Amino acid sequence: MSYGSPIPYFPTPPTEYNKSYMAQVIRAFSVFAQQVANPGPIRGTEIALTNLPVYANNAAAVTGGLAVGGVYRTATGELRIVI
């Protein structure tokens, strides 16, 4: 999943550490960070959507600036996705 966050920078290890080991750790974290930043499926048991914009319908949501896939609710509380 991507949150628009840059992949963290991992500094060069200081000389008092084992450089080979640190390189392996840094490489592993770099791979992990790339995987986290890669969009993909999400699975969860709970979700709370707060402060969702309110629109009457899909056309109003698009006019209001939501992109396809954006989430909004109607005044009656229906949860909808822009198509």
N, CA, C and O of each residue as an XYZ file, in Angstrom:
332
protein
N       0.851     -1.147      0.000
C       0.000      0.000      0.000
C       0.895      1.206      0.000
O       1.937      1.226      0.655
N       0.491      2.197     -0.727
C       1.314      3.379     -0.804
C       0.614      4.541     -0.119
O      -0.564      4.803     -0.361
N       1.346      5.229      0.732
C       0.811      6.387      1.417
C       1.473      7.667      0.954
O       1.293      8.706      1.589
N       2.220      7.633     -0.111
C       2.915      8.797     -0.590
C       4.156      9.122      0.227
O       4.740     10.193      0.065
N       4.560      8.222      1.092
C       5.751      8.441      1.897
C       6.984      7.981      1.137
O       6.953      6.943      0.477
N       8.066      8.743      1.222
C       9.292      8.287      0.559
C       9.874      7.090      1.296
O       9.658      6.921      2.496
N      10.604      6.272      0.576
C      11.282      5.144      1.201
C      12.375      5.710      2.098
O      13.136      6.575      1.663
N      12.471      5.242      3.341
C      13.441      5.817      4.264
C      14.879      5.627      3.803
O      15.204      4.665      3.108
N      15.719      6.547      4.199
C      17.145      6.480      3.907
C      17.830      5.708      5.033
O      17.615      5.990      6.212
N      18.644      4.747      4.663
C      19.411      3.988      5.642
C      20.881      4.385      5.497
O      21.480      4.157      4.446
N      21.459      4.968      6.527
C      22.826      5.475      6.424
C      23.870      4.373      6.338
O      23.608      3.213      6.658
N      25.042      4.759      5.904
C      26.180      3.843      5.882
C      26.562      3.516      7.321
O      26.621      4.409      8.165
N      26.823      2.231      7.607
C      27.134      1.862      8.996
C      28.478      2.442      9.447
O      29.410      2.564      8.652
N      28.563      2.791     10.715
C      29.843      3.273     11.248
C      30.889      2.159     11.243
O      30.540      0.981     11.168
N      32.139      2.517     11.321
C      33.219      1.512     11.253
C      33.199      0.528     12.411
O      33.698     -0.588     12.264
N      32.636      0.904     13.570
C      32.642     -0.035     14.695
C      31.648     -1.181     14.543
O      31.670     -2.117     15.342
N      30.777     -1.130     13.538
C      29.859     -2.235     13.264
C      30.425     -3.118     12.169
O      31.325     -2.712     11.433
N      29.892     -4.330     12.064
C      30.256     -5.228     10.976
C      29.547     -4.728      9.723
O      28.324     -4.824      9.617
N      30.300     -4.204      8.789
C      29.712     -3.574      7.609
C      28.920     -4.562      6.757
O      27.881     -4.200      6.205
N      29.384     -5.779      6.643
C      28.667     -6.775      5.840
C      27.290     -7.055      6.440
O      26.290     -7.117      5.724
N      27.250     -7.222      7.756
C      25.978     -7.467      8.436
C      25.045     -6.269      8.288
O      23.867     -6.425      7.964
N      25.574     -5.086      8.526
C      24.746     -3.887      8.405
C      24.219     -3.727      6.984
O      23.076     -3.312      6.793
N      25.033     -4.050      5.992
C      24.584     -3.963      4.600
C      23.408     -4.908      4.363
O      22.460     -4.556      3.660
N      23.466     -6.095      4.942
C      22.365     -7.046      4.799
C      21.103     -6.521      5.481
O      20.004     -6.639      4.938
N      21.261     -5.946      6.664
C      20.109     -5.393      7.384
C      19.500     -4.245      6.592
O      18.281     -4.168      6.438
N      20.335     -3.367      6.097
C      19.856     -2.232      5.311
C      19.143     -2.709      4.052
O      18.087     -2.181      3.702
N      19.707     -3.698      3.370
C      19.079     -4.242      2.167
C      17.705     -4.838      2.504
O      16.742     -4.653      1.760
N      17.627     -5.552      3.627
C      16.348     -6.155      4.023
C      15.308     -5.087      4.314
O      14.158     -5.211      3.891
N      15.699     -4.033      5.033
C      14.755     -2.954      5.318
C      14.371     -2.208      4.047
O      13.232     -1.761      3.912
N      15.298     -2.072      3.126
C      14.989     -1.407      1.854
C      13.952     -2.203      1.066
O      13.018     -1.630      0.505
N      14.117     -3.505      1.025
C      13.136     -4.350      0.337
C      11.781     -4.231      1.023
O      10.752     -4.101      0.358
N      11.781     -4.275      2.348
C      10.528     -4.134      3.093
C       9.850     -2.804      2.790
O       8.644     -2.758      2.548
N      10.622     -1.725      2.803
C      10.062     -0.398      2.538
C       9.474     -0.321      1.135
O       8.423      0.291      0.945
N      10.123     -0.924      0.158
C       9.594     -0.938     -1.206
C       8.300     -1.738     -1.277
O       7.366     -1.356     -1.982
N       8.246     -2.836     -0.554
C       7.037     -3.649     -0.553
C       5.876     -2.902      0.095
O       4.744     -2.979     -0.384
N       6.145     -2.189      1.167
C       5.102     -1.432      1.847
C       4.601     -0.307      0.947
O       3.410      0.006      0.951
N       5.497      0.299      0.180
C       5.139      1.412     -0.689
C       4.447      0.956     -1.972
O       3.912      1.783     -2.711
N       4.451     -0.333     -2.241
C       3.856     -0.868     -3.462
C       2.357     -1.090     -3.259
O       1.969     -1.839     -2.363
N       1.508     -0.458     -4.069
C       0.069     -0.665     -3.907
C      -0.303     -2.140     -4.091
O       0.267     -2.839     -4.930
N      -1.236     -2.579     -3.318
C      -1.687     -3.960     -3.411
C      -2.900     -4.179     -2.535
O      -3.465     -3.221     -2.005
N      -3.306     -5.420     -2.376
C      -4.509     -5.716     -1.590
C      -4.308     -5.394     -0.109
O      -3.202     -5.462      0.428
N      -5.424     -5.041      0.522
C      -5.434     -4.740      1.951
C      -6.427     -5.671      2.627
O      -7.511     -5.925      2.104
N      -6.052     -6.169      3.776
C      -6.965     -7.014      4.550
C      -6.974     -6.495      5.968
O      -5.925     -6.192      6.536
N      -8.159     -6.393      6.541
C      -8.268     -5.907      7.907
C      -9.540     -6.413      8.553
O     -10.414     -6.966      7.884
N      -9.637     -6.222      9.849
C     -10.828     -6.665     10.572
C     -11.721     -5.498     10.974
O     -12.908     -5.691     11.233
N     -11.167     -4.291     11.029
C     -11.950     -3.109     11.370
C     -11.448     -1.920     10.575
O     -10.284     -1.868     10.179
N     -12.338     -0.963     10.345
C     -11.953      0.281      9.697
C     -12.882      1.382     10.213
O     -14.075      1.161     10.418
N     -12.322      2.547     10.413
C     -13.112      3.703     10.807
C     -12.817      4.818      9.823
O     -11.673      5.255      9.703
N     -13.823      5.276      9.127
C     -13.675      6.363      8.169
C     -14.297      7.608      8.776
O     -15.513      7.678      8.953
N     -13.474      8.578      9.091
C     -13.965      9.788      9.733
C     -13.821     10.980      8.796
O     -12.960     10.999      7.917
N     -14.665     11.954      8.999
C     -14.628     13.202      8.232
C     -14.737     12.985      6.724
O     -14.106     13.697      5.944
N     -15.534     12.006      6.319
C     -15.743     11.787      4.888
C     -16.514     12.961      4.297
O     -17.411     13.503      4.943
N     -16.170     13.357      3.071
C     -16.946     14.413      2.436
C     -18.366     13.927      2.146
O     -18.597     12.733      1.960
N     -19.302     14.856      2.109
C     -20.706     14.534      1.863
C     -21.093     15.079      0.486
O     -20.929     16.267      0.208
N     -21.605     14.197     -0.362
C     -22.080     14.583     -1.691
C     -23.406     13.878     -1.950
O     -23.675     12.814     -1.392
N     -24.217     14.471     -2.787
C     -25.531     13.900     -3.094
C     -25.423     12.652     -3.961
O     -26.205     11.713     -3.813
N     -24.435     12.651     -4.880
C     -24.316     11.522     -5.810
C     -22.919     11.515     -6.427
O     -22.074     12.345     -6.093
N     -22.693     10.567     -7.328
C     -21.391     10.403     -7.966
C     -20.977     11.661     -8.729
O     -19.832     12.101     -8.624
N     -21.890     12.230     -9.484
C     -21.565     13.425    -10.273
C     -21.148     14.587     -9.369
O     -20.200     15.307     -9.681
N     -21.847     14.767     -8.261
C     -21.506     15.836     -7.327
C     -20.128     15.595     -6.699
O     -19.368     16.538     -6.480
N     -19.816     14.333     -6.412
C     -18.510     14.008     -5.838
C     -17.388     14.320     -6.825
O     -16.357     14.871     -6.440
N     -17.586     13.969     -8.094
C     -16.581     14.260     -9.121
C     -16.420     15.769     -9.280
O     -15.299     16.272     -9.338
N     -17.525     16.480     -9.350
C     -17.486     17.937     -9.457
C     -16.789     18.543     -8.243
O     -16.101     19.557     -8.357
N     -16.968     17.923     -7.089
C     -16.346     18.397     -5.855
C     -14.871     18.073     -5.742
O     -14.215     18.495     -4.789
N     -14.333     17.321     -6.710
C     -12.898     17.058     -6.724
C     -12.462     15.660     -6.361
O     -11.262     15.387     -6.344
N     -13.393     14.753     -6.067
C     -12.985     13.377     -5.763
C     -12.620     12.643     -7.045
O     -13.280     12.801     -8.073
N     -11.571     11.845     -6.976
C     -11.143     11.040     -8.117
C     -11.871      9.695     -8.091
O     -12.468      9.314     -7.084
N     -11.809      8.992     -9.212
C     -12.380      7.645     -9.276
C     -11.738      6.807     -8.179
O     -10.516      6.792     -8.036
N     -12.557      6.117     -7.414
C     -12.087      5.316     -6.286
C     -12.168      6.059     -4.962
O     -12.004      5.454     -3.902
N     -12.423      7.372     -5.010
C     -12.573      8.156     -3.790
C     -13.824      7.753     -3.035
O     -14.807      7.323     -3.638
N     -13.791      7.888     -1.727
C     -14.909      7.481     -0.876
C     -15.615      8.728     -0.337
O     -14.974      9.697      0.068
N     -16.935      8.680     -0.343
C     -17.740      9.760      0.217
C     -19.001      9.170      0.816
O     -19.264      7.975      0.684
N     -19.781     10.018      1.478
C     -21.070      9.561      1.995
C     -22.147     10.533      1.535
O     -21.869     11.674      1.167
N     -23.361     10.056      1.565
C     -24.489     10.915      1.225
C     -25.021     11.528      2.521
O     -24.613     11.135      3.614
N     -25.934     12.493      2.390
C     -26.515     13.144      3.574
C     -27.275     12.148      4.439
O     -27.439     12.370      5.639
N     -27.742     11.048      3.842
C     -28.472     10.035      4.615
C     -27.537      8.988      5.216
O     -27.996      8.067      5.891
N     -26.223      9.119      4.979
C     -25.263      8.210      5.604
C     -24.828      7.037      4.756
O     -24.102      6.175      5.250
N     -25.238      6.963      3.498
C     -24.800      5.864      2.628
C     -23.329      6.060      2.275
O     -22.919      7.161      1.908
N     -22.541      5.006      2.384
C     -21.156      5.032      2.002
C     -21.061      4.704      0.525
O     -21.614      3.702      0.071
N     -20.349      5.555     -0.242
C     -20.256      5.351     -1.691
C     -18.838      5.562     -2.176
O     -18.028      6.218     -1.521
N     -18.552      4.995     -3.336
C     -17.257      5.109     -3.990
C     -17.474      5.737     -5.353
O     -18.388      5.352     -6.082
N     -16.635      6.707     -5.697
C     -16.740      7.367     -7.014
C     -16.373      6.363     -8.090
O     -15.351      5.681     -8.005
N     -17.236      6.282     -9.118
C     -16.967      5.386    -10.257
C     -16.788      6.189    -11.522
O     -16.554      5.619    -12.588
